[in-house]
Each structure stands twice: as structure tokens, then as C-alpha cells.
């Protein structure tokens, strides 16, 4: 909250709030997460393909109306989704599951794409 209170740029303040909301949503997940878990030994290999995975997922998103539509379907703020697709960071499991549900992809499809 200190970062938010000291920030002058309104867009940056909104992004900070969106990030905080993502963390709250992740902690508040009440349903049991299903799907394939990634083994620790696979992380280095997976990390090499993060952007490729996100680029392929972005094609699916664009085919389904784009990030604005995805934001409405998932409840994830548009700035957060933009950062998700434009960064090389590992995506959060809860974020992937929300996107999978919004795009009617099975969790297995997301996991299969992710481990390529």
C-alpha cells in the first residue's frame, strides 16, 4: 500500500491495485484446483518456453475477442492481463485456470501447452 500511496501516475496506481487484487484472489481460491502439477525438476526447461507459451495463448485470446473480453470473462483487470502476456514471469496457477475456464480450455490443455 505504501507504493500505491506514494505513486503519482494514476495508471501505475491502478496496476498496483490490480496486482494486489490478483494476490487476494489467489489466496481466496475456495475451490479445489485440479490439473497437472509441474515437477520441480521441470522448471528450468519450462522457464525457457514461458514467452512462447504466452504467445500461443495470446493467439487463442485474440481469436476469442482479445484481452478486453478476457478481462471481463475472468474478472482479471486488463492491466494485469497485459503484464501477464508481456512479461517473462511464470504465470500463477490460478491465473491460468481462470483463463482456461474463460476460453473453454481444459486444464489439461493448459498444462499440455505449458510443458512444451
Secondary structure, DSSP 8 states (H G I E B T S, - for coil): -HHHHH---HHHHHHHHHHHHHHHHHHT--S---S----GGGHHHHHTTHHHHHHHHHHHHHHTT-HHHHHHHH---HHHHHHHHHS-S---HHHHHHHHHHTT--HHHHHHHHT-
